[in-house]
């Protein structure tokens, strides 16, 4: 760049966001995610998409024959009437048990540590030319975490190792 010239830096004009839902199994270190499709004017982060996650978890509990204790914060997506209706359904209640965290306590939601790591690992402060590339990068970073339970444990619990062996909770957040 020549002296006295202004450097041009590309700018998106408006930050694009890719909503993501994730759940972490405290016992096995397994992490999974769901990326809703987004389009202009629609964030994809709503109770309908969260119901997709719940249905997947109920199916998993049915397949494994084990009930899932689901740790949830009191965010509006988790407390929506539609979600509450599904959580109160007898079949769902037999397979999923919600454990409600206090309001405004993100430090208790261990899934938040996964989100923080994912942002630092190449999602935040990166200029993507379009939504598809952003979505692909979010999926790539989260899939890397999903493939390695030990890595997920390191992110969530630090280098302190695994939680107690009898832990059966799954943390979910948006």
Secondary structure, 3 states (H helix, E strand, C coil): CCCCCCCCCCCCCCCCCCCCEEEEECCCCCEEEECCCCECCECCCCHHHHHHHHHHHHHHHHHHCCCEEEEECCCHHHHCHHHHHHHHCHHHHHHEEEEECCCCCHHHCCHHHHHHHHHHCCCCCCCCCCHHHHHHHHHHHHHHHHHCHHHHHHHHHHHHCCCCCCCCEEEEEC
